[in-house]
Amino acid sequence: MFDQQEFYALEEGQPLRLAISWGFFSREIVIRLDGEQIGRIPRSQLNKSHEFVLNDGSRLTIQQVPSVKILGMAVQPYLQIRLDGRDLPGIIPSPQQRLLDANGWIFIMGLTKLFLAIFMRVKAIALPQALQFREIVEWQQGFSGSVVTGLILLGLWFLPKRFTKQVLTAALIIIVGNLILEISCLFVCASPHVSTIAALEGLAALSIYQALRTQSRSSRLRQQ
């Protein structure tokens, strides 16, 4: 679920021969050409340019660069991959892998919400008594909110594959909404805090967004 893989063509219109793969917890990325491993790069050194000489003498360079910088910090870095000085065409993330990752995150977040409810003071599952923002935030972080959110996410995970786009969209809205309420607790709760689940929600939302974007791109390519 945490493994990522991207494929590249060496020439426009040619088959995808180059594969870049890495795991969520791995310290290296692996580079393969036509299924054969040609090198590894430590993730801690991706900001430096790395060069590999292919069998035909061409030179492949790989370096991680930021798409934009905010206050000196890289935002959404990506791998810049060049062959003899030109960018490779056809960067195509695997839609199946992105979808697998997103579904995994939906399942994990659903279970996590239900697991957290076990350690909370048990109450009847009910909506907040007053539709005030503070009441909604506290409800979301309480027993009822955790149980309801967990059950909905698990319900989405069990839906048939033909509802993939609807499932991803609904899960993204729910998880981003929960993340916003978690952060809002810093300002409106009596004992403000942001739980560690906020970090998981952020990773889950990113994975689901990437899956949605890849699914949309794949649909456009099939229609062309």
ZADO-1210 file (C-alpha; in nm, 4 decimals, padded with zeros to 6 digits):
<atoms>
<atom x="00.0000" y="00.0000" z="00.0000" code="MET" pos="1"/>
<atom x="00.2820" y="00.2389" z="00.0771" code="PHE" pos="2"/>
<atom x="00.4886" y="00.1537" z="-00.2337" code="ASP" pos="3"/>
<atom x="00.4975" y="00.4084" z="-00.5153" code="GLN" pos="4"/>
<atom x="00.5970" y="00.3620" z="-00.8779" code="GLN" pos="5"/>
<atom x="00.6195" y="00.5920" z="-01.1790" code="GLU" pos="6"/>
<atom x="00.6893" y="00.5053" z="-01.5408" code="PHE" pos="7"/>
<atom x="00.8643" y="00.7051" z="-01.8145" code="TYR" pos="8"/>
<atom x="00.9216" y="00.6782" z="-02.1877" code="ALA" pos="9"/>
<atom x="01.2672" y="00.7564" z="-02.3229" code="LEU" pos="10"/>
<atom x="01.1209" y="00.9063" z="-02.6412" code="GLU" pos="11"/>
<atom x="00.7861" y="01.0651" z="-02.7229" code="GLU" pos="12"/>
<atom x="00.5346" y="00.7991" z="-02.8288" code="GLY" pos="13"/>
<atom x="00.7559" y="00.5071" z="-02.7252" code="GLN" pos="14"/>
<atom x="00.6740" y="00.2428" z="-02.4594" code="PRO" pos="15"/>
<atom x="00.7273" y="00.3186" z="-02.0904" code="LEU" pos="16"/>
<atom x="01.0682" y="00.1611" z="-02.0303" code="ARG" pos="17"/>
<atom x="01.1977" y="00.3454" z="-01.7251" code="LEU" pos="18"/>
<atom x="01.0484" y="00.2731" z="-01.3813" code="ALA" pos="19"/>
<atom x="01.1169" y="00.4659" z="-01.0599" code="ILE" pos="20"/>
<atom x="00.9942" y="00.2971" z="-00.7424" code="SER" pos="21"/>
<atom x="01.0148" y="00.3639" z="-00.3700" code="TRP" pos="22"/>
<atom x="00.8418" y="00.2652" z="-00.0480" code="GLY" pos="23"/>
<atom x="00.6903" y="00.4948" z="00.2121" code="PHE" pos="24"/>
<atom x="00.9421" y="00.3753" z="00.4730" code="PHE" pos="25"/>
<atom x="01.2312" y="00.2981" z="00.2361" code="SER" pos="26"/>
<atom x="01.5507" y="00.5021" z="00.2413" code="ARG" pos="27"/>
<atom x="01.6236" y="00.4636" z="-00.1289" code="GLU" pos="28"/>
<atom x="01.4543" y="00.4906" z="-00.4653" code="ILE" pos="29"/>
<atom x="01.5180" y="00.2178" z="-00.7215" code="VAL" pos="30"/>
<atom x="01.5682" y="00.2891" z="-01.0918" code="ILE" pos="31"/>
<atom x="01.4939" y="00.0144" z="-01.3484" code="ARG" pos="32"/>
<atom x="01.5234" y="00.0154" z="-01.7268" code="LEU" pos="33"/>
<atom x="01.3359" y="-00.2576" z="-01.9139" code="ASP" pos="34"/>
<atom x="01.2899" y="-00.4368" z="-01.5818" code="GLY" pos="35"/>
<atom x="01.6639" y="-00.4393" z="-01.4996" code="GLU" pos="36"/>
<atom x="01.7880" y="-00.2385" z="-01.2029" code="GLN" pos="37"/>
<atom x="02.0386" y="00.0265" z="-01.3092" code="ILE" pos="38"/>
<atom x="02.0831" y="00.2097" z="-00.9813" code="GLY" pos="39"/>
<atom x="01.9650" y="00.3255" z="-00.6410" code="ARG" pos="40"/>
<atom x="01.9621" y="00.6725" z="-00.4851" code="ILE" pos="41"/>
<atom x="01.9366" y="00.7422" z="-00.1095" code="PRO" pos="42"/>
<atom x="01.6307" y="00.9600" z="-00.0498" code="ARG" pos="43"/>
<atom x="01.8403" y="01.1878" z="00.1709" code="SER" pos="44"/>
<atom x="02.0549" y="01.2734" z="-00.1342" code="GLN" pos="45"/>
<atom x="01.7791" y="01.3288" z="-00.3906" code="LEU" pos="46"/>
<atom x="01.8344" y="01.7051" z="-00.3862" code="ASN" pos="47"/>
<atom x="02.1684" y="01.6392" z="-00.5596" code="LYS" pos="48"/>
<atom x="02.1953" y="01.5433" z="-00.9260" code="SER" pos="49"/>
<atom x="02.2701" y="01.1735" z="-00.9907" code="HIS" pos="50"/>
<atom x="02.3868" y="01.0455" z="-01.3289" code="GLU" pos="51"/>
<atom x="02.3602" y="00.6970" z="-01.4799" code="PHE" pos="52"/>
<atom x="02.5227" y="00.5926" z="-01.8090" code="VAL" pos="53"/>
<atom x="02.2966" y="00.3626" z="-02.0139" code="LEU" pos="54"/>
<atom x="02.4153" y="00.0823" z="-02.2430" code="ASN" pos="55"/>
<atom x="02.3865" y="00.3017" z="-02.5538" code="ASP" pos="56"/>
<atom x="02.6070" y="00.5678" z="-02.3949" code="GLY" pos="57"/>
<atom x="02.3262" y="00.8141" z="-02.3179" code="SER" pos="58"/>
<atom x="02.3264" y="00.9799" z="-01.9769" code="ARG" pos="59"/>
<atom x="02.0287" y="00.9708" z="-01.7433" code="LEU" pos="60"/>
<atom x="02.0187" y="01.2317" z="-01.4647" code="THR" pos="61"/>
<atom x="01.7790" y="01.2330" z="-01.1706" code="ILE" pos="62"/>
<atom x="01.7297" y="01.5080" z="-00.9134" code="GLN" pos="63"/>
<atom x="01.4482" y="01.6123" z="-00.6821" code="GLN" pos="64"/>
<atom x="01.3463" y="01.9755" z="-00.7250" code="VAL" pos="65"/>
<atom x="01.0640" y="02.1805" z="-00.5688" code="PRO" pos="66"/>
<atom x="00.7725" y="02.2912" z="-00.7827" code="SER" pos="67"/>
<atom x="00.7639" y="02.6081" z="-00.5734" code="VAL" pos="68"/>
<atom x="00.9293" y="02.7431" z="-00.2604" code="LYS" pos="69"/>
<atom x="00.7518" y="02.9160" z="00.0281" code="ILE" pos="70"/>
<atom x="00.9679" y="03.0875" z="00.2906" code="LEU" pos="71"/>
<atom x="01.2637" y="02.8891" z="00.1616" code="GLY" pos="72"/>
<atom x="01.0856" y="02.5534" z="00.2033" code="MET" pos="73"/>
<atom x="01.0207" y="02.3195" z="-00.0896" code="ALA" pos="74"/>
<atom x="00.6530" y="02.2585" z="-00.1616" code="VAL" pos="75"/>
<atom x="00.5436" y="01.9481" z="-00.3565" code="GLN" pos="76"/>
<atom x="00.8934" y="01.8411" z="-00.4719" code="PRO" pos="77"/>
<atom x="00.9103" y="01.6168" z="-00.7771" code="TYR" pos="78"/>
<atom x="01.1750" y="01.4154" z="-00.9579" code="LEU" pos="79"/>
<atom x="01.3319" y="01.5914" z="-01.2543" code="GLN" pos="80"/>
<atom x="01.4468" y="01.3149" z="-01.4892" code="ILE" pos="81"/>
<atom x="01.6494" y="01.3965" z="-01.7995" code="ARG" pos="82"/>
<atom x="01.8140" y="01.1981" z="-02.0775" code="LEU" pos="83"/>
<atom x="02.1121" y="01.3744" z="-02.2353" code="ASP" pos="84"/>
<atom x="01.9874" y="01.7055" z="-02.0997" code="GLY" pos="85"/>
<atom x="01.6217" y="01.6849" z="-02.2080" code="ARG" pos="86"/>
<atom x="01.3220" y="01.6048" z="-01.9885" code="ASP" pos="87"/>
<atom x="01.1682" y="01.2632" z="-02.0373" code="LEU" pos="88"/>
<atom x="00.8138" y="01.2572" z="-02.1789" code="PRO" pos="89"/>
<atom x="00.5140" y="01.0699" z="-02.0544" code="GLY" pos="90"/>
<atom x="00.5396" y="01.0830" z="-01.6759" code="ILE" pos="91"/>
<atom x="00.2591" y="00.8427" z="-01.5881" code="ILE" pos="92"/>
<atom x="00.1955" y="00.7429" z="-01.2261" code="PRO" pos="93"/>
<atom x="00.0338" y="00.4017" z="-01.2044" code="SER" pos="94"/>
<atom x="-00.3423" y="00.4621" z="-01.1594" code="PRO" pos="95"/>
<atom x="-00.3888" y="00.1172" z="-01.0079" code="GLN" pos="96"/>
<atom x="-00.1182" y="00.1814" z="-00.7468" code="GLN" pos="97"/>
<atom x="-00.2556" y="00.5244" z="-00.6555" code="ARG" pos="98"/>
<atom x="-00.6055" y="00.3779" z="-00.6204" code="LEU" pos="99"/>
<atom x="-00.4728" y="00.0936" z="-00.4052" code="LEU" pos="100"/>
<atom x="-00.2957" y="00.3426" z="-00.1777" code="ASP" pos="101"/>
<atom x="-00.6037" y="00.5637" z="-00.1474" code="ALA" pos="102"/>
<atom x="-00.8308" y="00.2707" z="-00.0604" code="ASN" pos="103"/>
<atom x="-00.5778" y="00.1589" z="00.1971" code="GLY" pos="104"/>
<atom x="-00.5819" y="00.5008" z="00.3611" code="TRP" pos="105"/>
<atom x="-00.9633" y="00.5079" z="00.3662" code="ILE" pos="106"/>
<atom x="-00.9643" y="00.1704" z="00.5436" code="PHE" pos="107"/>
<atom x="-00.6923" y="00.2765" z="00.7898" code="ILE" pos="108"/>
<atom x="-00.8649" y="00.6050" z="00.8780" code="MET" pos="109"/>
<atom x="-01.1972" y="00.4268" z="00.9307" code="GLY" pos="110"/>
<atom x="-01.0404" y="00.1736" z="01.1664" code="LEU" pos="111"/>
<atom x="-00.8391" y="00.4436" z="01.3437" code="THR" pos="112"/>
<atom x="-01.1508" y="00.6497" z="01.4160" code="LYS" pos="113"/>
<atom x="-01.3319" y="00.3476" z="01.5601" code="LEU" pos="114"/>
<atom x="-01.0232" y="00.2489" z="01.7603" code="PHE" pos="115"/>
<atom x="-00.9956" y="00.5979" z="01.9117" code="LEU" pos="116"/>
<atom x="-01.3616" y="00.5827" z="02.0158" code="ALA" pos="117"/>
<atom x="-01.2791" y="00.2867" z="02.2420" code="ILE" pos="118"/>
<atom x="-01.0721" y="00.5161" z="02.4658" code="PHE" pos="119"/>
<atom x="-01.3320" y="00.7930" z="02.4821" code="MET" pos="120"/>
<atom x="-01.6151" y="00.8390" z="02.7283" code="ARG" pos="121"/>
<atom x="-01.9049" y="00.6399" z="02.5864" code="VAL" pos="122"/>
<atom x="-02.2147" y="00.8396" z="02.5003" code="LYS" pos="123"/>
<atom x="-02.5235" y="00.7803" z="02.2929" code="ALA" pos="124"/>
<atom x="-02.4414" y="00.8381" z="01.9275" code="ILE" pos="125"/>
<atom x="-02.6154" y="01.1663" z="01.8480" code="ALA" pos="126"/>
<atom x="-02.5626" y="01.4833" z="01.6502" code="LEU" pos="127"/>
<atom x="-02.4405" y="01.7975" z="01.8301" code="PRO" pos="128"/>
<atom x="-02.7198" y="01.9627" z="02.0288" code="GLN" pos="129"/>
<atom x="-02.6410" y="02.3098" z="01.8964" code="ALA" pos="130"/>
<atom x="-02.5219" y="02.3905" z="01.5468" code="LEU" pos="131"/>
<atom x="-02.2496" y="02.6202" z="01.6738" code="GLN" pos="132"/>
<atom x="-01.8987" y="02.5827" z="01.5417" code="PHE" pos="133"/>
<atom x="-01.7484" y="02.4978" z="01.8798" code="ARG" pos="134"/>
<atom x="-02.0160" y="02.2340" z="01.9420" code="GLU" pos="135"/>
<atom x="-01.9454" y="02.0755" z="01.6020" code="ILE" pos="136"/>
<atom x="-01.5688" y="02.0701" z="01.6637" code="VAL" pos="137"/>
<atom x="-01.6082" y="01.9083" z="02.0066" code="GLU" pos="138"/>
<atom x="-01.8588" y="01.6569" z="01.8682" code="TRP" pos="139"/>
<atom x="-01.6221" y="01.5626" z="01.5886" code="GLN" pos="140"/>
<atom x="-01.3425" y="01.4903" z="01.8377" code="GLN" pos="141"/>
<atom x="-01.5696" y="01.3029" z="02.0771" code="GLY" pos="142"/>
<atom x="-01.7094" y="00.9492" z="02.0859" code="PHE" pos="143"/>
<atom x="-02.0036" y="01.0092" z="01.8523" code="SER" pos="144"/>
<atom x="-01.8019" y="01.1902" z="01.5876" code="GLY" pos="145"/>
<atom x="-01.5313" y="00.9229" z="01.5846" code="SER" pos="146"/>
<atom x="-01.7807" y="00.6367" z="01.5553" code="VAL" pos="147"/>
<atom x="-01.9874" y="00.8034" z="01.2823" code="VAL" pos="148"/>
<atom x="-01.6801" y="00.9042" z="01.0795" code="THR" pos="149"/>
<atom x="-01.5231" y="00.5608" z="01.1164" code="GLY" pos="150"/>
<atom x="-01.8396" y="00.3785" z="01.0070" code="LEU" pos="151"/>
<atom x="-01.8903" y="00.6059" z="00.7053" code="ILE" pos="152"/>
<atom x="-01.5302" y="00.5599" z="00.5861" code="LEU" pos="153"/>
<atom x="-01.5497" y="00.1822" z="00.6245" code="LEU" pos="154"/>
<atom x="-01.8843" y="00.1873" z="00.4435" code="GLY" pos="155"/>
<atom x="-01.7239" y="00.3751" z="00.1539" code="LEU" pos="156"/>
<atom x="-01.4382" y="00.1239" z="00.1466" code="TRP" pos="157"/>
<atom x="-01.6861" y="-00.1637" z="00.1011" code="PHE" pos="158"/>
<atom x="-01.8704" y="-00.0022" z="-00.1924" code="LEU" pos="159"/>
<atom x="-01.8302" y="-00.1691" z="-00.5366" code="PRO" pos="160"/>
<atom x="-01.5541" y="-00.0536" z="-00.7715" code="LYS" pos="161"/>
<atom x="-01.7964" y="00.1121" z="-01.0134" code="ARG" pos="162"/>
<atom x="-01.8370" y="00.3908" z="-00.7563" code="PHE" pos="163"/>
<atom x="-01.4612" y="00.4570" z="-00.7375" code="THR" pos="164"/>
<atom x="-01.4759" y="00.8289" z="-00.8220" code="LYS" pos="165"/>
<atom x="-01.7692" y="00.8920" z="-00.5870" code="GLN" pos="166"/>
<atom x="-01.5967" y="00.6993" z="-00.3058" code="VAL" pos="167"/>
<atom x="-01.2707" y="00.8900" z="-00.3423" code="LEU" pos="168"/>
<atom x="-01.4495" y="01.2259" z="-00.3585" code="THR" pos="169"/>
<atom x="-01.6650" y="01.1553" z="-00.0527" code="ALA" pos="170"/>
<atom x="-01.3697" y="01.0212" z="00.1477" code="ALA" pos="171"/>
<atom x="-01.1573" y="01.3233" z="00.0556" code="LEU" pos="172"/>
<atom x="-01.4312" y="01.5645" z="00.1690" code="ILE" pos="173"/>
<atom x="-01.4791" y="01.3775" z="00.4987" code="ILE" pos="174"/>
<atom x="-01.1086" y="01.3506" z="00.5798" code="ILE" pos="175"/>
<atom x="-01.0260" y="01.7106" z="00.4834" code="VAL" pos="176"/>
<atom x="-01.3276" y="01.8267" z="00.6859" code="GLY" pos="177"/>
<atom x="-01.2053" y="01.6311" z="00.9867" code="ASN" pos="178"/>
<atom x="-00.8565" y="01.7751" z="00.9453" code="LEU" pos="179"/>
<atom x="-00.9932" y="02.1312" z="00.9359" code="ILE" pos="180"/>
<atom x="-01.1960" y="02.0689" z="01.2519" code="LEU" pos="181"/>
<atom x="-00.8927" y="01.9155" z="01.4238" code="GLU" pos="182"/>
<atom x="-00.6889" y="02.2285" z="01.3530" code="ILE" pos="183"/>
<atom x="-00.9822" y="02.4540" z="01.4481" code="SER" pos="184"/>
<atom x="-00.9787" y="02.2999" z="01.7947" code="CYS" pos="185"/>
<atom x="-00.6646" y="02.5047" z="01.8618" code="LEU" pos="186"/>
<atom x="-00.8803" y="02.8166" z="01.8624" code="PHE" pos="187"/>
<atom x="-01.2230" y="02.7111" z="01.9894" code="VAL" pos="188"/>
<atom x="-01.1822" y="02.4144" z="02.2267" code="CYS" pos="189"/>
<atom x="-01.1599" y="02.4538" z="02.6040" code="ALA" pos="190"/>
<atom x="-00.8421" y="02.2429" z="02.6035" code="SER" pos="191"/>
<atom x="-00.6971" y="02.3130" z="02.2599" code="PRO" pos="192"/>
<atom x="-00.4802" y="02.0453" z="02.1020" code="HIS" pos="193"/>
<atom x="-00.4221" y="01.8816" z="01.7679" code="VAL" pos="194"/>
<atom x="-00.4061" y="01.5040" z="01.7953" code="SER" pos="195"/>
<atom x="-00.1537" y="01.2941" z="01.6050" code="THR" pos="196"/>
<atom x="-00.4381" y="01.1707" z="01.3867" code="ILE" pos="197"/>
<atom x="-00.4245" y="01.5076" z="01.2081" code="ALA" pos="198"/>
<atom x="-00.0941" y="01.4024" z="01.0499" code="ALA" pos="199"/>
<atom x="-00.2514" y="01.0760" z="00.9303" code="LEU" pos="200"/>
<atom x="-00.5494" y="01.2669" z="00.7922" code="GLU" pos="201"/>
<atom x="-00.3138" y="01.4921" z="00.5971" code="GLY" pos="202"/>
<atom x="-00.1319" y="01.1941" z="00.4425" code="LEU" pos="203"/>
<atom x="-00.4629" y="01.0221" z="00.3657" code="ALA" pos="204"/>
<atom x="-00.6046" y="01.3332" z="00.1987" code="ALA" pos="205"/>
<atom x="-00.2910" y="01.3699" z="-00.0162" code="LEU" pos="206"/>
<atom x="-00.3053" y="01.0056" z="-00.1253" code="SER" pos="207"/>
<atom x="-00.6755" y="01.0255" z="-00.2125" code="ILE" pos="208"/>
<atom x="-00.6249" y="01.3521" z="-00.4038" code="TYR" pos="209"/>
<atom x="-00.3419" y="01.1948" z="-00.6065" code="GLN" pos="210"/>
<atom x="-00.5616" y="00.8946" z="-00.6856" code="ALA" pos="211"/>
<atom x="-00.8454" y="01.1203" z="-00.8015" code="LEU" pos="212"/>
<atom x="-00.6120" y="01.3268" z="-01.0185" code="ARG" pos="213"/>
<atom x="-00.4543" y="01.0163" z="-01.1721" code="THR" pos="214"/>
<atom x="-00.7954" y="00.8609" z="-01.2388" code="GLN" pos="215"/>
<atom x="-00.9095" y="01.1786" z="-01.4148" code="SER" pos="216"/>
<atom x="-00.5934" y="01.1941" z="-01.6231" code="ARG" pos="217"/>
<atom x="-00.6282" y="00.8284" z="-01.7228" code="SER" pos="218"/>
<atom x="-00.9892" y="00.8894" z="-01.8299" code="SER" pos="219"/>
<atom x="-00.8820" y="01.1821" z="-02.0494" code="ARG" pos="220"/>
<atom x="-00.6063" y="00.9760" z="-02.2107" code="LEU" pos="221"/>
<atom x="-00.8508" y="00.6936" z="-02.2906" code="ARG" pos="222"/>
<atom x="-01.0881" y="00.9415" z="-02.4565" code="GLN" pos="223"/>
<atom x="-00.8169" y="01.0851" z="-02.6824" code="GLN" pos="224"/>
</atoms>
